[in-house]
Amino acid sequence: MNAAGVKGELRYGYQTAALFSKWELTPAVGGGSRCDAKLKDINEYWLAMSPLTVVLSLGSRRWVWEVQDLRLHGASAVIMVKGQPTL
């Protein structure tokens, strides 16, 4: 699945760990999907918690996945997810 947007977030329960200013979702090698995101408003405390969920907004829809793997590179993140999102 390929998609892109400008609104998304990483969450721990109902707490916001980070907001996205831009994201792109692409198929991952070996299955699942890869989300490349530009982070803003990062809360280091909640970002260190587990399990995190990723919420991607596309128009009026919100796609939600549990994060399988998270790699941070400064204000950028690579987020790996599997399966279909919860709408």
Short mmCIF file of the C-alpha atoms (twelve columns), coordinates in Angstrom:
data_MODEL
# 
_entry.id   MODEL 
# 
loop_
_atom_site.group_PDB 
_atom_site.id 
_atom_site.type_symbol 
_atom_site.label_atom_id 
_atom_site.label_alt_id 
_atom_site.label_comp_id 
_atom_site.label_asym_id 
_atom_site.label_seq_id 
_atom_site.Cartn_x 
_atom_site.Cartn_y 
_atom_site.Cartn_z 
_atom_site.pdbx_PDB_model_num 
ATOM 1  C CA . MET A 1  0.000   0.000  0.000  1 
ATOM 2  C CA . ASN A 2  1.339   3.440  -0.941 1 
ATOM 3  C CA . ALA A 3  0.042   6.612  0.694  1 
ATOM 4  C CA . ALA A 4  1.326   9.978  1.889  1 
ATOM 5  C CA . GLY A 5  0.060   12.728 4.138  1 
ATOM 6  C CA . VAL A 6  0.925   15.634 6.369  1 
ATOM 7  C CA . LYS A 7  -0.824  14.664 9.610  1 
ATOM 8  C CA . GLY A 8  -0.022  11.720 11.843 1 
ATOM 9  C CA . GLU A 9  1.248   10.786 15.266 1 
ATOM 10 C CA . LEU A 10 2.865   8.178  17.471 1 
ATOM 11 C CA . ARG A 11 0.839   7.375  20.586 1 
ATOM 12 C CA . TYR A 12 1.215   5.447  23.798 1 
ATOM 13 C CA . GLY A 13 -2.361  4.729  24.813 1 
ATOM 14 C CA . TYR A 14 -4.041  8.138  24.746 1 
ATOM 15 C CA . GLN A 15 -0.771  10.035 25.166 1 
ATOM 16 C CA . THR A 16 0.893   11.709 22.193 1 
ATOM 17 C CA . ALA A 17 4.553   10.682 21.863 1 
ATOM 18 C CA . ALA A 18 5.211   12.664 18.654 1 
ATOM 19 C CA . LEU A 19 3.347   14.491 15.908 1 
ATOM 20 C CA . PHE A 20 4.224   14.201 12.219 1 
ATOM 21 C CA . SER A 21 4.551   17.106 9.807  1 
ATOM 22 C CA . LYS A 22 4.850   14.705 6.852  1 
ATOM 23 C CA . TRP A 23 4.674   10.938 6.301  1 
ATOM 24 C CA . GLU A 24 4.918   8.382  3.507  1 
ATOM 25 C CA . LEU A 25 3.738   4.754  3.675  1 
ATOM 26 C CA . THR A 26 5.270   2.159  1.333  1 
ATOM 27 C CA . PRO A 27 5.387   -1.655 1.169  1 
ATOM 28 C CA . ALA A 28 8.252   -3.120 3.214  1 
ATOM 29 C CA . VAL A 29 10.669  -5.791 2.051  1 
ATOM 30 C CA . GLY A 30 9.539   -9.055 3.660  1 
ATOM 31 C CA . GLY A 31 5.943   -7.926 4.221  1 
ATOM 32 C CA . GLY A 32 4.183   -5.245 6.163  1 
ATOM 33 C CA . SER A 33 4.592   -1.534 5.537  1 
ATOM 34 C CA . ARG A 34 7.199   1.116  6.183  1 
ATOM 35 C CA . CYS A 35 6.257   4.622  7.282  1 
ATOM 36 C CA . ASP A 36 8.869   7.356  6.893  1 
ATOM 37 C CA . ALA A 37 7.883   10.370 8.983  1 
ATOM 38 C CA . LYS A 38 9.169   13.837 9.849  1 
ATOM 39 C CA . LEU A 39 8.618   14.336 13.576 1 
ATOM 40 C CA . LYS A 40 7.655   17.470 15.466 1 
ATOM 41 C CA . ASP A 41 6.502   18.091 19.043 1 
ATOM 42 C CA . ILE A 42 8.354   15.051 20.400 1 
ATOM 43 C CA . ASN A 43 7.700   13.889 23.964 1 
ATOM 44 C CA . GLU A 44 10.732  11.740 24.837 1 
ATOM 45 C CA . TYR A 45 9.033   10.204 27.890 1 
ATOM 46 C CA . TRP A 46 6.041   8.785  25.973 1 
ATOM 47 C CA . LEU A 47 8.199   7.915  22.951 1 
ATOM 48 C CA . ALA A 48 10.232  5.536  25.152 1 
ATOM 49 C CA . MET A 49 7.093   3.588  26.171 1 
ATOM 50 C CA . SER A 50 5.774   0.390  24.601 1 
ATOM 51 C CA . PRO A 51 3.582   -0.573 22.842 1 
ATOM 52 C CA . LEU A 52 3.292   2.473  20.600 1 
ATOM 53 C CA . THR A 53 0.688   2.929  17.908 1 
ATOM 54 C CA . VAL A 54 1.004   4.967  14.744 1 
ATOM 55 C CA . VAL A 55 -2.020  7.000  13.638 1 
ATOM 56 C CA . LEU A 56 -1.991  8.244  10.037 1 
ATOM 57 C CA . SER A 57 -4.617  10.748 8.922  1 
ATOM 58 C CA . LEU A 58 -5.639  10.705 5.281  1 
ATOM 59 C CA . GLY A 59 -8.528  13.034 4.639  1 
ATOM 60 C CA . SER A 60 -11.271 12.215 7.132  1 
ATOM 61 C CA . ARG A 61 -9.909  8.697  7.760  1 
ATOM 62 C CA . ARG A 62 -7.507  7.620  10.479 1 
ATOM 63 C CA . TRP A 63 -5.448  4.480  10.018 1 
ATOM 64 C CA . VAL A 64 -4.077  2.929  13.223 1 
ATOM 65 C CA . TRP A 65 -1.433  0.204  13.547 1 
ATOM 66 C CA . GLU A 66 0.630   -1.145 16.411 1 
ATOM 67 C CA . VAL A 67 4.282   -0.246 15.850 1 
ATOM 68 C CA . GLN A 68 6.427   -3.321 15.149 1 
ATOM 69 C CA . ASP A 69 9.750   -1.455 14.966 1 
ATOM 70 C CA . LEU A 70 10.755  2.191  15.390 1 
ATOM 71 C CA . ARG A 71 14.046  3.734  14.264 1 
ATOM 72 C CA . LEU A 72 14.712  7.370  15.124 1 
ATOM 73 C CA . HIS A 73 17.162  9.562  13.190 1 
ATOM 74 C CA . GLY A 74 16.997  13.045 14.702 1 
ATOM 75 C CA . ALA A 75 13.635  14.515 13.664 1 
ATOM 76 C CA . SER A 76 12.927  11.625 11.283 1 
ATOM 77 C CA . ALA A 77 11.537  8.178  12.011 1 
ATOM 78 C CA . VAL A 78 11.182  4.870  10.198 1 
ATOM 79 C CA . ILE A 79 8.168   2.987  11.550 1 
ATOM 80 C CA . MET A 80 7.463   -0.627 10.594 1 
ATOM 81 C CA . VAL A 81 3.915   -2.001 10.797 1 
ATOM 82 C CA . LYS A 82 2.232   -5.267 9.766  1 
ATOM 83 C CA . GLY A 83 -1.243  -6.247 8.672  1 
ATOM 84 C CA . GLN A 84 -4.202  -4.037 7.925  1 
ATOM 85 C CA . PRO A 85 -4.876  -0.844 9.845  1 
ATOM 86 C CA . THR A 86 -7.765  -0.329 12.214 1 
ATOM 87 C CA . LEU A 87 -9.969  2.383  10.777 1 
# 
